[in-house]
Amino acid sequence: MRILSLTLAGAMLFTPAAQADVEHARDLMEEGRFEEAMAEFLPAARSGNADAEEWIGIMYAMGLGVERDDVRAFDWYLRSAMKGHPGAQSGVGWYYEIGRGMPEPDLVRAYMWYVLSAIGGDPDAAISLEEVVKKMTREQIDQALVMVEDYRAWLYPFR
């Protein structure tokens, strides 16, 4: 029991420090110091910090301090999205909608991720949904709604 208590205490102490590193990395980005920001984001992201994962996705998507790489950007967004990060969920939805970094667009998955992002509180998700639904059939929307329920119960069990 004592080991569990020490482990939980250590995890609680790590979280604010990791968040401080992410905030410092964001400050570095605002200053245009992208390579330094990436060096700060990576340890936090590798420890599972969803904010850091999303920021790395943004950096790869936009080529900020790294060579633009849509496949790597999508991968980092997806890691964050699967942890319930609404901004990253919108990012994943956008990649599916546009088909950037993948063989072709997938409107069903785009819709699904936009809905999950909206459930998570992303204020821009409604606009994205409004646009993607114009490109979809009723059958595609119905299929996406089934997938939303599968993911919603896992990502947002109390919403």
C-alpha positions as CSV (number, residue, x, y, z in Angstrom):
1,M,0.0,0.0,0.0
2,R,2.9,2.4,0.8
3,I,4.4,1.8,-2.6
4,L,1.1,2.7,-4.3
5,S,0.8,5.8,-2.2
6,L,4.4,6.9,-3.1
7,T,3.7,6.1,-6.8
8,L,0.6,8.2,-6.8
9,A,2.3,11.0,-4.9
10,G,5.1,11.0,-7.5
11,A,2.6,11.1,-10.4
12,M,0.8,14.0,-8.8
13,L,4.1,15.9,-8.4
14,F,5.1,15.2,-12.0
15,T,2.0,16.5,-13.6
16,P,2.4,20.2,-12.6
17,A,6.0,20.1,-13.6
18,A,5.2,18.5,-17.0
19,Q,2.5,21.1,-17.5
20,A,5.0,23.9,-16.7
21,D,7.4,22.5,-19.3
22,V,4.5,22.5,-21.9
23,E,3.7,26.1,-21.0
24,H,7.4,27.1,-21.3
25,A,7.6,25.4,-24.7
26,R,4.5,27.3,-25.8
27,D,6.2,30.5,-24.8
28,L,9.3,29.5,-26.8
29,M,7.0,28.9,-29.8
30,E,5.6,32.4,-29.5
31,E,9.1,33.7,-29.6
32,G,9.8,31.8,-32.8
33,R,12.3,29.4,-31.0
34,F,10.8,26.3,-32.5
35,E,13.7,23.9,-32.1
36,E,13.9,24.7,-28.4
37,A,10.1,24.3,-28.1
38,M,10.3,20.9,-29.7
39,A,13.0,19.9,-27.2
40,E,10.7,20.9,-24.4
41,F,7.6,19.2,-25.9
42,L,9.1,15.8,-26.6
43,P,9.8,14.6,-23.1
44,A,6.3,15.7,-22.0
45,A,4.7,14.1,-25.0
46,R,6.6,10.8,-24.5
47,S,5.3,10.8,-21.0
48,G,1.7,10.9,-22.4
49,N,0.9,14.7,-22.1
50,A,-1.9,15.3,-24.6
51,D,-1.2,19.0,-24.8
52,A,2.4,18.4,-25.8
53,E,1.3,15.7,-28.3
54,E,-1.1,18.2,-29.9
55,W,1.6,20.9,-30.1
56,I,4.0,18.5,-31.8
57,G,1.3,17.7,-34.3
58,I,0.9,21.4,-35.0
59,M,4.6,21.8,-35.5
60,Y,4.8,19.0,-38.0
61,A,1.6,20.2,-39.7
62,M,2.9,23.7,-40.2
63,G,6.7,22.9,-40.5
64,L,7.6,24.9,-37.5
65,G,11.2,24.1,-36.6
66,V,10.8,20.7,-38.3
67,E,10.2,19.7,-41.9
68,R,6.5,19.6,-42.6
69,D,5.3,16.0,-42.4
70,D,1.6,15.3,-42.6
71,V,1.9,11.7,-41.6
72,R,3.8,12.5,-38.5
73,A,1.5,15.4,-37.7
74,F,-1.5,13.2,-38.0
75,D,0.1,10.6,-35.8
76,W,0.8,13.1,-33.0
77,Y,-2.7,14.6,-33.3
78,L,-4.2,11.1,-33.1
79,R,-2.2,10.2,-29.9
80,S,-3.6,13.3,-28.3
81,A,-7.1,12.9,-29.6
82,M,-7.3,9.3,-28.2
83,K,-6.7,10.9,-24.8
84,G,-9.7,13.1,-25.2
85,H,-8.0,16.3,-26.3
86,P,-10.7,18.3,-28.2
87,G,-8.3,20.5,-30.2
88,A,-6.4,17.4,-31.4
89,Q,-9.7,15.7,-32.2
90,S,-10.6,18.6,-34.5
91,G,-7.1,18.2,-36.1
92,V,-7.7,14.5,-36.7
93,G,-11.1,15.4,-38.2
94,W,-9.6,17.9,-40.5
95,Y,-6.9,15.5,-41.7
96,Y,-9.6,12.9,-42.5
97,E,-11.8,15.5,-44.2
98,I,-9.1,16.9,-46.4
99,G,-7.3,13.6,-46.9
100,R,-3.9,15.2,-46.3
101,G,-1.2,12.7,-45.5
102,M,-3.5,9.7,-46.3
103,P,-4.6,8.0,-49.5
104,E,-8.0,9.8,-49.6
105,P,-10.5,11.7,-47.5
106,D,-12.7,9.8,-45.1
107,L,-15.7,12.0,-44.4
108,V,-17.3,9.4,-42.0
109,R,-14.2,9.6,-39.7
110,A,-13.9,13.3,-40.1
111,Y,-17.5,13.8,-38.9
112,M,-17.0,11.4,-36.0
113,W,-13.9,13.3,-34.8
114,Y,-15.6,16.6,-35.2
115,V,-18.5,15.5,-33.1
116,L,-16.2,14.1,-30.4
117,S,-14.3,17.4,-30.4
118,A,-17.6,19.2,-29.9
119,I,-18.6,17.0,-27.0
120,G,-15.1,17.7,-25.5
121,G,-15.8,21.5,-25.8
122,D,-13.9,22.7,-28.9
123,P,-15.8,25.8,-29.9
124,D,-14.7,25.5,-33.6
125,A,-16.0,21.9,-34.0
126,A,-19.5,23.1,-34.8
127,I,-18.2,25.1,-37.8
128,S,-16.2,22.1,-39.0
129,L,-19.3,19.8,-38.6
130,E,-21.4,22.3,-40.6
131,E,-19.0,22.2,-43.5
132,V,-18.3,18.4,-43.6
133,V,-21.9,17.5,-43.4
134,K,-22.5,19.3,-46.7
135,K,-20.3,16.7,-48.4
136,M,-21.9,13.6,-46.9
137,T,-24.8,11.3,-47.6
138,R,-27.4,10.4,-45.0
139,E,-25.9,6.9,-44.9
140,Q,-22.4,8.3,-44.2
141,I,-23.8,10.4,-41.3
142,D,-25.6,7.5,-39.8
143,Q,-22.5,5.4,-40.0
144,A,-20.5,8.2,-38.3
145,L,-23.1,8.5,-35.5
146,V,-22.7,4.8,-34.7
147,M,-18.9,5.3,-34.4
148,V,-19.4,8.4,-32.3
149,E,-21.3,6.4,-29.8
150,D,-18.6,3.8,-29.7
151,Y,-15.9,6.4,-29.0
152,R,-17.9,8.7,-26.9
153,A,-18.6,6.0,-24.3
154,W,-14.9,5.5,-24.0
155,L,-13.5,9.0,-24.3
156,Y,-16.3,10.9,-22.5
157,P,-18.1,8.4,-20.3
158,F,-19.9,11.0,-18.2
159,R,-21.1,13.3,-21.1
